Amino acid sequence: MRNRRRRAPDPYDGILLVDKPTDWTSHDVVAKIRNYFKLSKCGHGGTLDPLATGLLVLLIGKGTKLSDRIMNGDKVYEGTLHLGVTTNTQDADGEILDEKDASHITREMVEKVIAEKFMGPIEQIPPMVSAIKKDGVPLYKMARKGQEIEREPRKIEVFEFDVLSFENPLVKFRVKSTKGTYVRTLAFDIGQTLGVGGSLDALRRTASGPLSVDKAYTMDEILACDRETLCEKMILLEDLIK
């Protein structure tokens, strides 16, 4: 049996705030940084879809013990809803299933629907293209085979939901909600409620709990470091505790 080369111990324990680029999966970011810096433990505190950009919290060394605490924090997103377009993934990465004329939809109509149907405690049916498992099998694997199964609604809470700009058919918005919120499902559901369908064109996570994307680093900035200078960009465990 070939001996595995043991990684050197992680020099620091804590978290690293990454501004995830589009088209990268959260796993891609973790794998790249773990392998590049030869880290023994590296995970993340909440998945972002490949389409999405913004705050991805990397947990390094003993920082992995903070996973539940990081993931349980409320999240803030900015996104773009595309009215009139429905896709099989509820976002721009999917196959278009239906297109309808949304030219009659106004900003006031969108804001009224949000205020009446999508604020406070609500229930969401998770999308088929998600990592939720049914009998041990992720739903997205079933979706790839053309299967669709009944999903139980999940309770979430939306604290803030503001329309930032409206240029029909595009609605830019900001939403603050509890963990486990599928923002693309919010986009889909708003479109359905308005009778024209909708999907998510873009998404950016700007905050997770007290952590902000303003303090995050790009992949280029992180990969310009070595194992020693990586410390300068991390929030160390002792500082987190304080």
SULJOZI-V695731 format. One record per residue. N is the residue number from 1. RES is the residue in three letters. PSI is psi in whole degrees, 0 to 359 (999 if undefined). NEAR is the number of other C-alpha atoms within 10 Angstrom. D_FIRST is the distance of its C-alpha to the first C-alpha in Angstrom with 1 decimal. Layout:
# SULJOZI-V695731
n->{N,N}
res->{RES,RES}
psi->{PSI,PSI}
near->{NEAR,NEAR}
d_first->{D_FIRST,D_FIRST}
This chain:
# SULJOZI-V695731
n->{1,2,3,4,5,6,7,8,9,10,11,12,13,14,15,16,17,18,19,20,21,22,23,24,25,26,27,28,29,30,31,32,33,34,35,36,37,38,39,40,41,42,43,44,45,46,47,48,49,50,51,52,53,54,55,56,57,58,59,60,61,62,63,64,65,66,67,68,69,70,71,72,73,74,75,76,77,78,79,80,81,82,83,84,85,86,87,88,89,90,91,92,93,94,95,96,97,98,99,100,101,102,103,104,105,106,107,108,109,110,111,112,113,114,115,116,117,118,119,120,121,122,123,124,125,126,127,128,129,130,131,132,133,134,135,136,137,138,139,140,141,142,143,144,145,146,147,148,149,150,151,152,153,154,155,156,157,158,159,160,161,162,163,164,165,166,167,168,169,170,171,172,173,174,175,176,177,178,179,180,181,182,183,184,185,186,187,188,189,190,191,192,193,194,195,196,197,198,199,200,201,202,203,204,205,206,207,208,209,210,211,212,213,214,215,216,217,218,219,220,221,222,223,224,225,226,227,228,229,230,231,232,233,234,235,236,237,238,239,240,241,242}
res->{MET,ARG,ASN,ARG,ARG,ARG,ARG,ALA,PRO,ASP,PRO,TYR,ASP,GLY,ILE,LEU,LEU,VAL,ASP,LYS,PRO,THR,ASP,TRP,THR,SER,HIS,ASP,VAL,VAL,ALA,LYS,ILE,ARG,ASN,TYR,PHE,LYS,LEU,SER,LYS,CYS,GLY,HIS,GLY,GLY,THR,LEU,ASP,PRO,LEU,ALA,THR,GLY,LEU,LEU,VAL,LEU,LEU,ILE,GLY,LYS,GLY,THR,LYS,LEU,SER,ASP,ARG,ILE,MET,ASN,GLY,ASP,LYS,VAL,TYR,GLU,GLY,THR,LEU,HIS,LEU,GLY,VAL,THR,THR,ASN,THR,GLN,ASP,ALA,ASP,GLY,GLU,ILE,LEU,ASP,GLU,LYS,ASP,ALA,SER,HIS,ILE,THR,ARG,GLU,MET,VAL,GLU,LYS,VAL,ILE,ALA,GLU,LYS,PHE,MET,GLY,PRO,ILE,GLU,GLN,ILE,PRO,PRO,MET,VAL,SER,ALA,ILE,LYS,LYS,ASP,GLY,VAL,PRO,LEU,TYR,LYS,MET,ALA,ARG,LYS,GLY,GLN,GLU,ILE,GLU,ARG,GLU,PRO,ARG,LYS,ILE,GLU,VAL,PHE,GLU,PHE,ASP,VAL,LEU,SER,PHE,GLU,ASN,PRO,LEU,VAL,LYS,PHE,ARG,VAL,LYS,SER,THR,LYS,GLY,THR,TYR,VAL,ARG,THR,LEU,ALA,PHE,ASP,ILE,GLY,GLN,THR,LEU,GLY,VAL,GLY,GLY,SER,LEU,ASP,ALA,LEU,ARG,ARG,THR,ALA,SER,GLY,PRO,LEU,SER,VAL,ASP,LYS,ALA,TYR,THR,MET,ASP,GLU,ILE,LEU,ALA,CYS,ASP,ARG,GLU,THR,LEU,CYS,GLU,LYS,MET,ILE,LEU,LEU,GLU,ASP,LEU,ILE,LYS}
psi->{132,133,133,138,123,137,150,151,147,131,337,151,132,212,156,125,119,137,93,131,160,157,352,138,162,323,322,315,313,312,318,312,321,315,321,318,5,51,139,327,126,125,192,160,48,120,146,138,157,324,327,153,178,204,116,120,115,134,122,137,230,351,340,339,348,6,308,319,317,315,334,350,152,153,149,132,151,136,178,119,129,105,144,355,123,131,166,349,358,11,181,348,348,177,133,125,329,146,132,154,121,16,340,352,133,166,319,322,317,313,325,316,316,312,323,329,342,28,149,201,125,171,143,136,116,147,156,323,82,168,1,141,144,116,38,359,125,141,325,332,324,320,323,333,7,11,146,128,162,133,140,136,149,142,130,175,131,119,322,142,98,136,119,324,157,114,87,127,16,130,113,136,166,132,137,127,173,169,156,4,128,106,327,331,325,315,314,312,322,316,318,319,326,350,9,352,165,158,168,120,326,152,139,124,125,344,150,109,228,359,136,147,341,336,7,161,148,164,322,318,322,316,352,352,166,184,330,313,348,327,324,338,357,157,110,155,318,327,325,318,320,999}
near->{3,4,5,6,6,8,12,10,11,16,13,19,20,23,27,25,24,26,22,26,19,16,13,15,18,23,13,13,18,21,15,13,17,17,12,12,17,17,19,15,17,23,22,25,22,20,16,21,17,17,18,24,25,25,31,29,28,25,26,28,19,16,22,19,13,17,16,11,10,22,19,15,18,19,25,22,21,23,22,24,28,25,30,24,25,26,19,17,22,28,27,19,17,14,12,15,11,13,14,13,13,20,11,9,16,15,13,11,12,18,14,12,15,17,14,9,13,21,17,15,13,13,14,19,15,20,20,23,18,16,14,14,12,12,6,7,11,15,22,19,15,17,17,11,8,9,11,14,10,9,14,10,11,12,13,18,19,17,16,14,20,14,18,12,13,16,10,16,18,17,21,18,17,19,19,21,23,19,18,18,20,17,20,25,20,21,24,27,20,22,23,16,14,16,15,21,24,32,31,29,22,19,25,23,23,21,22,25,15,9,17,19,20,13,13,22,20,14,15,8,12,17,15,9,14,11,15,10,11,17,17,11,17,21,18,18,18,9,9,11,7,5}
d_first->{0.0,3.8,6.3,9.0,12.4,14.7,18.1,21.2,23.5,26.1,29.2,31.5,31.9,34.2,35.0,35.4,38.1,37.3,39.9,37.7,38.8,39.6,37.1,34.1,32.6,32.0,28.3,28.6,30.2,27.8,24.7,26.6,27.7,24.4,22.5,25.4,25.9,22.3,23.5,21.3,23.8,26.2,28.0,31.5,34.7,36.0,35.2,37.4,37.8,37.0,40.7,41.4,41.5,42.1,40.7,37.0,36.1,32.7,31.4,29.4,27.8,30.0,32.1,30.0,31.9,35.0,33.8,36.4,39.2,38.7,38.4,41.5,43.8,46.4,45.8,48.1,47.9,50.1,50.1,52.1,53.2,54.2,57.1,57.6,54.1,51.8,48.2,45.5,43.4,46.5,45.8,46.1,42.6,43.7,45.7,49.5,50.9,54.4,56.8,60.1,63.0,62.7,65.5,67.7,65.2,66.4,64.9,67.1,65.8,62.1,63.0,65.0,62.1,59.7,62.1,62.9,59.6,56.7,57.5,56.7,54.7,53.8,51.5,49.0,47.4,43.8,43.2,41.1,39.0,37.4,34.2,36.1,34.4,36.2,34.5,31.2,31.7,32.8,36.3,35.6,33.3,36.3,38.6,36.7,37.5,41.1,41.1,43.1,43.3,45.6,44.5,46.0,48.0,46.7,49.0,49.0,51.7,53.0,54.8,56.0,56.3,58.3,59.2,59.0,60.5,61.7,62.0,62.1,59.7,57.4,57.4,55.7,55.0,53.5,52.2,51.1,49.5,47.2,43.4,42.3,45.1,44.5,46.9,46.6,47.8,50.7,51.6,51.4,53.5,56.1,56.5,56.9,59.4,61.4,61.4,59.9,56.1,53.9,50.5,48.7,49.0,47.4,46.0,45.3,44.3,46.4,45.7,43.5,45.3,46.7,44.2,45.7,44.5,47.1,44.6,41.6,40.1,39.3,35.8,37.3,38.5,35.2,33.2,35.7,34.5,31.9,30.0,33.1,35.8,34.1,35.5,39.0,38.5,37.0,39.0,37.5,37.1,39.9,42.2,41.4,42.3,45.5}
